[in-house]
Amino acid sequence: MKNRITIPQVAKSMGVIMDNKTSWSVGSAMASMYEKEFGELPPKDLRPKTNGPGSHCFALYPANWQSKIEDVIRLHQDFAERQGDLFGDK
């Protein structure tokens, strides 16, 4: 699909490395935003994984959503930093 971007592409362009928990959280927030605006979940495309061998189905967002995705990534990064290691599991 032309003019579509993925969350990992945006994170990489920001120089942000997200762990799985943050990736899922950002993905869930973005999917909800997309569904609210378009009445359906974002389309997906099978692409190579960003952190290992194999492939994964990535949600595709309009390219003009880059700033929205950046904002959600920043929000989740800031929240994780403020929370610290509450349960000693890191």
Secondary structure, DSSP 8 states (H G I E B T S, - for coil): -TTEE-HHHHHHHHT----HHHHHHHHHHHHHHHHHHHSS---EEEEE-SSSSSEEEEE-EEGGGHHHHHHHHHHHHHHHHHH--TTS--
